Amino acid sequence: MGNPAQASRLLRRIATARHRRGGDIPGHQKLADAAGEGADVALSLNVVAWNSAIAGSGVVGGVLLDTWGVASFAWAMLVLIGVALAIVWAARAHGFRPGRRAGVETATQ
């Protein structure tokens, strides 16, 4: 795989493979489980948050690039990773409960 075009195609296929398989279905299931009766609202807010994050990242990225240049992206990512780890750590008891999902039956063979 010495050809850069082949490597690029392979990386593109790997990056889009999850999307083609149905996106983040396990994440939506976990969110619905954690929300209980408010699952419809929680999933809607999840979509709004995702779309807002995509739009906001474009604006923030443009400002960072225009103001401090490309070197600022590494520091911004470090901050974002720290924030993400803090959120996951704080939500670990509520969002990812061990065991089977409520209301899901398994097939007996």
C-alpha positions as CSV (number, residue, x, y, z in Angstrom):
1,M,0.0,0.0,0.0
2,G,2.7,2.4,-1.0
3,N,0.3,4.5,-3.1
4,P,-1.0,7.5,-1.2
5,A,-4.3,7.3,-3.2
6,Q,-4.9,3.8,-2.0
7,A,-4.1,4.8,1.6
8,S,-6.5,7.7,1.4
9,R,-9.3,5.4,0.0
10,L,-8.7,2.9,2.8
11,L,-8.9,5.6,5.5
12,R,-12.0,7.1,4.0
13,R,-13.7,3.6,4.0
14,I,-12.7,3.0,7.6
15,A,-14.0,6.5,8.7
16,T,-17.4,6.0,7.0
17,A,-17.9,2.3,7.9
18,R,-19.6,3.1,11.2
19,H,-22.0,5.5,9.5
20,R,-23.0,2.9,7.0
21,R,-23.8,0.4,9.7
22,G,-26.3,2.6,11.4
23,G,-24.4,5.3,13.1
24,D,-24.4,5.4,16.8
25,I,-27.2,3.0,17.6
26,P,-25.6,1.7,20.9
27,G,-25.1,5.2,22.1
28,H,-28.8,6.0,21.4
29,Q,-29.9,2.9,23.2
30,K,-27.8,3.8,26.2
31,L,-29.2,7.3,26.2
32,A,-32.8,6.0,26.0
33,D,-32.1,3.6,28.9
34,A,-30.7,6.4,31.0
35,A,-33.6,8.7,30.2
36,G,-36.3,6.2,31.0
37,E,-39.7,7.8,30.3
38,G,-38.1,10.9,28.8
39,A,-36.3,9.0,26.1
40,D,-38.0,10.9,23.2
41,V,-37.0,14.3,24.6
42,A,-33.5,13.1,25.5
43,L,-32.9,11.7,22.0
44,S,-34.2,14.9,20.4
45,L,-31.9,17.0,22.6
46,N,-29.0,14.7,21.6
47,V,-29.6,15.5,18.0
48,V,-29.8,19.3,18.7
49,A,-26.6,19.1,20.8
50,W,-24.8,17.2,18.0
51,N,-25.9,19.6,15.3
52,S,-25.0,22.6,17.5
53,A,-21.6,21.2,18.2
54,I,-20.9,20.7,14.5
55,A,-21.9,24.3,13.7
56,G,-20.1,25.7,16.7
57,S,-16.9,23.9,15.9
58,G,-16.8,25.4,12.5
59,V,-17.1,28.9,13.9
60,V,-14.6,28.3,16.7
61,G,-12.2,26.6,14.3
62,G,-12.3,29.5,12.0
63,V,-11.7,32.0,14.8
64,L,-8.8,30.0,16.1
65,L,-7.3,29.6,12.6
66,D,-7.7,33.3,11.9
67,T,-6.4,34.5,15.2
68,W,-3.6,32.2,16.4
69,G,-3.1,29.9,13.4
70,V,-2.9,26.1,13.0
71,A,-0.8,25.6,16.1
72,S,-3.8,26.6,18.3
73,F,-5.7,23.5,17.2
74,A,-3.5,21.1,19.3
75,W,-4.2,23.2,22.5
76,A,-7.9,23.4,21.7
77,M,-8.1,19.6,21.3
78,L,-6.3,19.1,24.6
79,V,-8.9,21.3,26.3
80,L,-11.7,19.5,24.6
81,I,-10.3,16.1,25.6
82,G,-10.1,17.3,29.2
83,V,-13.7,18.5,29.1
84,A,-14.9,15.2,27.5
85,L,-13.1,13.1,30.2
86,A,-14.6,15.2,33.0
87,I,-18.2,14.8,31.5
88,V,-17.7,11.0,31.1
89,W,-16.3,10.7,34.6
90,A,-19.2,12.6,36.1
91,A,-21.8,10.6,34.2
92,R,-20.3,7.2,34.6
93,A,-22.9,6.0,37.1
94,H,-25.9,7.2,35.2
95,G,-25.2,6.7,31.5
96,F,-23.6,3.3,31.4
97,R,-25.4,1.0,33.8
98,P,-24.2,-2.6,33.6
99,G,-26.6,-5.4,32.7
100,R,-29.3,-6.0,30.2
101,R,-31.4,-3.2,28.7
102,A,-34.9,-2.9,30.1
103,G,-37.6,-4.4,28.0
104,V,-35.2,-6.3,25.7
105,E,-35.9,-10.0,25.2
106,T,-33.2,-12.4,24.0
107,A,-33.9,-15.2,21.7
108,T,-33.6,-18.6,23.2
109,Q,-32.1,-21.3,21.0
